[in-house]
Amino acid sequence: MQRFLLLYATQKGQAKAIAEEIEQQAGAHGLEADMHCMSEMDKYNLEAEKDPVVIVISTTGTGDPPDTARKLVKKIQDKTLPPDHFAHLQMLLAL
Ligand SMILES: Cc1cc2nc3c(=O)[nH]c(=O)nc-3n(C[C@H](O)[C@H](O)[C@H](O)COP(=O)(O)O)c2cc1C
């Protein structure tokens, strides 16, 4: 079964509901969604990820990421990382 990593970050639940719908639909199409809240950073490893990554994230506050996304957003925005640090990832971002 083709696996993909499905990450979501939500403030009020909508992004999680959408991720759960994607998980269900994927299962019905023979795909396995490995779904995690973005804050569960011990459960996934983007540096080592080989399968496609789907991210469902909502905008909150004044264009801010949800609280559960802050750690990963900070990590991605780390200017000390080489520009190609995440270049291996096949990503789809859903807002
Ligand atoms: C382009 C765009 C920008 C948005 N910006 C904000 C924002 O700055 N603050 C906010 O509270 N909601 C904003 N929203 C609305 C939330 O993203 C929307 O209510 C979303 O369903 C909340 O998701 P959640 O339940 O996963 O937190 C925006 C929506 C869109 C489409």
The ligand as an SDF file (V2000), in Angstrom:
LIG
                    3D

 31 33  0  0  0  0  0  0  0  0999 V2000
   -6.5180   33.1810    3.0610 C   0  0  0  0  0  0  0  0  0  0  0  0
   -7.0940   32.9930    4.4360 C   0  0  0  0  0  0  0  0  0  0  0  0
   -6.5730   33.7090    5.4850 C   0  0  0  0  0  0  0  0  0  0  0  0
   -7.0890   33.5740    6.7610 C   0  0  0  0  0  0  0  0  0  0  0  0
   -6.5600   34.2900    7.7680 N   0  0  0  0  0  0  0  0  0  0  0  0
   -7.0500   34.1470    9.0030 C   0  0  0  0  0  0  0  0  0  0  0  0
   -6.4900   34.8940   10.0690 C   0  0  0  0  0  0  0  0  0  0  0  0
   -5.5540   35.6490    9.8880 O   0  0  0  0  0  0  0  0  0  0  0  0
   -7.0390   34.7320   11.3010 N   0  0  0  0  0  0  0  0  0  0  0  0
   -8.0960   33.8670   11.5470 C   0  0  0  0  0  0  0  0  0  0  0  0
   -8.5500   33.7670   12.6870 O   0  0  0  0  0  0  0  0  0  0  0  0
   -8.6290   33.1520   10.5340 N   0  0  0  0  0  0  0  0  0  0  0  0
   -8.1480   33.2800    9.2940 C   0  0  0  0  0  0  0  0  0  0  0  0
   -8.6950   32.5670    8.2700 N   0  0  0  0  0  0  0  0  0  0  0  0
   -9.8240   31.6880    8.5690 C   0  0  0  0  0  0  0  0  0  0  0  0
   -9.3740   30.3600    9.1650 C   0  0  0  0  0  0  0  0  0  0  0  0
   -8.2580   29.8360    8.4630 O   0  0  0  0  0  0  0  0  0  0  0  0
  -10.5460   29.3930    9.0600 C   0  0  0  0  0  0  0  0  0  0  0  0
  -11.5390   29.8060    9.9810 O   0  0  0  0  0  0  0  0  0  0  0  0
  -10.1700   27.9680    9.3320 C   0  0  0  0  0  0  0  0  0  0  0  0
  -11.2770   27.1530    9.0170 O   0  0  0  0  0  0  0  0  0  0  0  0
   -9.7910   27.7110   10.7760 C   0  0  0  0  0  0  0  0  0  0  0  0
   -9.2500   26.4180   10.8280 O   0  0  0  0  0  0  0  0  0  0  0  0
   -9.0370   25.5830   12.1780 P   0  0  0  0  0  0  0  0  0  0  0  0
  -10.3940   25.1970   12.7010 O   0  0  0  0  0  0  0  0  0  0  0  0
   -8.2620   24.3910   11.6970 O   0  0  0  0  0  0  0  0  0  0  0  0
   -8.2550   26.3810   13.1580 O   0  0  0  0  0  0  0  0  0  0  0  0
   -8.1730   32.6890    7.0040 C   0  0  0  0  0  0  0  0  0  0  0  0
   -8.6950   31.9580    5.9520 C   0  0  0  0  0  0  0  0  0  0  0  0
   -8.1650   32.1100    4.6910 C   0  0  0  0  0  0  0  0  0  0  0  0
   -8.7530   31.3090    3.5540 C   0  0  0  0  0  0  0  0  0  0  0  0
  1  2  1  0
  2  3  1  0
  2 30  2  0
  3  4  2  0
  4  5  1  0
  4 28  1  0
  5  6  2  0
  6  7  1  0
  6 13  1  0
  7  8  2  0
  7  9  1  0
  9 10  1  0
 10 11  2  0
 10 12  1  0
 12 13  2  0
 13 14  1  0
 14 15  1  0
 14 28  1  0
 15 16  1  0
 16 17  1  0
 16 18  1  0
 18 19  1  0
 18 20  1  0
 20 21  1  0
 20 22  1  0
 22 23  1  0
 23 24  1  0
 24 25  2  0
 24 26  1  0
 24 27  1  0
 28 29  2  0
 29 30  1  0
 30 31  1  0
M  END
$$$$
